Amino acid sequence: MFDHCLYFNTTALARSVEREWTVAYAPFSLTPPQGFVLRVVLKRPGVLNRELAEVLGIARPTATRLVDGLVAKGLVERQPSAEDGREWNLFPTEAARAVEAALQAASAKVARRLREHVGASAFDDTVQAIRDVRSALNT
């Protein structure tokens, strides 16, 4: 019935993929969005909240709420930005650094499992097609 509906098919795909990432991040007591935010902060210590939102393609208030959750868990610290008093730099805590390798390994494992299940070519083509559509819709 909805074979050609972008909305239906992408949200159905998102639900399936969400389940995989939920299982992957459960050992860290993180939701998938929190896990991706933490991975950005670990990779780019000092990232600004607005930069984080841009990297993840989410609204700034959404990024702020996700960071709030990671601050409450003791995984991220905010420090006032020297360049802009309205902004905060985000840094991983020692607790975040302690789980970094395991978090990256869990992420790689689920990505590898999805890629193998779908097939490398279909996986890569689908990711690129989704990025292209997202980019076209955002311009």
C-alpha positions as CSV (number, residue, x, y, z in Angstrom):
1,M,0.0,0.0,0.0
2,F,2.8,2.4,0.9
3,D,5.5,0.9,-1.3
4,H,6.5,4.3,-2.8
5,C,6.0,6.4,0.3
6,L,9.3,7.9,1.5
7,Y,7.9,8.7,4.9
8,F,6.5,5.3,5.6
9,N,9.6,3.4,4.4
10,T,12.1,5.6,6.1
11,T,10.2,5.6,9.5
12,A,9.8,1.8,9.3
13,L,13.5,1.5,8.6
14,A,14.3,3.9,11.4
15,R,12.3,1.8,13.9
16,S,14.2,-1.4,12.8
17,V,17.6,0.3,13.0
18,E,16.7,2.0,16.3
19,R,16.1,-1.4,17.9
20,E,19.6,-2.6,16.9
21,W,21.3,0.5,18.3
22,T,19.2,0.4,21.5
23,V,20.5,-3.1,22.2
24,A,24.1,-2.0,21.3
25,Y,24.0,1.0,23.7
26,A,22.0,-0.7,26.5
27,P,25.2,-1.9,28.4
28,F,26.2,1.7,28.7
29,S,22.8,2.9,29.9
30,L,22.6,5.1,26.8
31,T,19.9,5.7,24.3
32,P,21.0,5.6,20.7
33,P,20.9,9.5,20.4
34,Q,22.9,9.8,23.6
35,G,25.4,7.3,22.3
36,F,25.9,9.2,19.1
37,V,26.2,12.5,21.0
38,L,28.8,11.0,23.3
39,R,30.8,9.7,20.3
40,V,30.9,13.2,18.8
41,V,32.1,14.7,22.1
42,L,34.7,12.0,22.5
43,K,35.9,12.5,19.0
44,R,35.8,16.4,19.2
45,P,36.5,17.5,22.7
46,G,35.5,21.1,23.1
47,V,32.8,20.9,20.5
48,L,30.2,23.7,20.8
49,N,26.6,22.7,21.3
50,R,25.6,24.3,18.0
51,E,28.4,22.4,16.2
52,L,27.1,19.2,17.8
53,A,23.6,19.9,16.5
54,E,25.0,20.6,13.0
55,V,27.1,17.4,13.0
56,L,24.1,15.3,14.0
57,G,21.5,17.2,11.9
58,I,19.3,17.9,14.9
59,A,17.8,21.1,16.4
60,R,19.9,22.9,19.0
61,P,17.3,22.4,21.8
62,T,17.4,18.7,21.0
63,A,21.2,18.6,21.3
64,T,20.9,20.5,24.6
65,R,18.5,18.0,26.1
66,L,20.7,15.1,25.0
67,V,23.8,16.8,26.5
68,D,21.8,17.4,29.7
69,G,21.2,13.7,30.0
70,L,24.9,13.0,29.5
71,V,25.9,15.6,32.0
72,A,23.5,14.0,34.5
73,K,25.2,10.6,33.9
74,G,28.6,12.2,34.5
75,L,29.8,11.6,31.0
76,V,30.0,15.1,29.6
77,E,31.1,18.4,31.1
78,R,30.2,21.9,29.9
79,Q,32.7,24.7,30.1
80,P,31.9,28.3,29.1
81,S,33.2,29.2,25.6
82,A,36.0,31.7,25.5
83,E,34.9,32.9,22.0
84,D,31.2,33.2,22.7
85,G,29.7,33.7,26.2
86,R,26.4,32.3,25.1
87,E,27.9,29.0,24.1
88,W,29.4,26.1,26.0
89,N,32.2,23.8,25.0
90,L,31.5,20.1,25.6
91,F,34.1,17.8,27.0
92,P,34.1,14.1,27.8
93,T,34.7,13.2,31.5
94,E,37.1,10.5,32.7
95,A,34.0,8.2,33.0
96,A,33.3,8.8,29.3
97,R,36.9,8.1,28.4
98,A,36.8,4.9,30.4
99,V,33.9,3.5,28.2
100,E,35.2,5.0,24.9
101,A,36.8,1.9,23.5
102,A,33.9,-0.3,24.4
103,L,31.4,2.2,23.0
104,Q,33.3,2.4,19.7
105,A,33.5,-1.4,19.6
106,A,29.8,-1.8,20.2
107,S,29.1,0.8,17.5
108,A,31.4,-1.0,15.0
109,K,29.8,-4.3,15.8
110,V,26.2,-3.2,15.1
111,A,27.2,-1.3,12.0
112,R,29.1,-4.4,10.7
113,R,26.2,-6.7,11.5
114,L,23.7,-4.4,9.7
115,R,26.1,-4.1,6.7
116,E,26.6,-7.9,6.5
117,H,22.8,-8.6,6.9
118,V,21.8,-6.1,4.1
119,G,24.9,-6.7,2.0
120,A,27.8,-4.2,1.6
121,S,26.7,-2.7,-1.7
122,A,23.0,-2.3,-0.7
123,F,24.0,-0.9,2.7
124,D,26.5,1.7,1.2
125,D,24.1,2.7,-1.6
126,T,21.2,3.1,0.8
127,V,23.2,5.2,3.2
128,Q,24.3,7.4,0.4
129,A,20.8,7.7,-1.1
130,I,19.4,8.7,2.3
131,R,22.1,11.3,2.7
132,D,21.4,12.7,-0.8
133,V,17.6,12.9,-0.1
134,R,18.2,14.6,3.2
135,S,20.6,17.1,1.7
136,A,18.2,17.8,-1.1
137,L,15.3,18.4,1.3
138,N,17.4,20.7,3.5
139,T,18.3,23.1,0.7
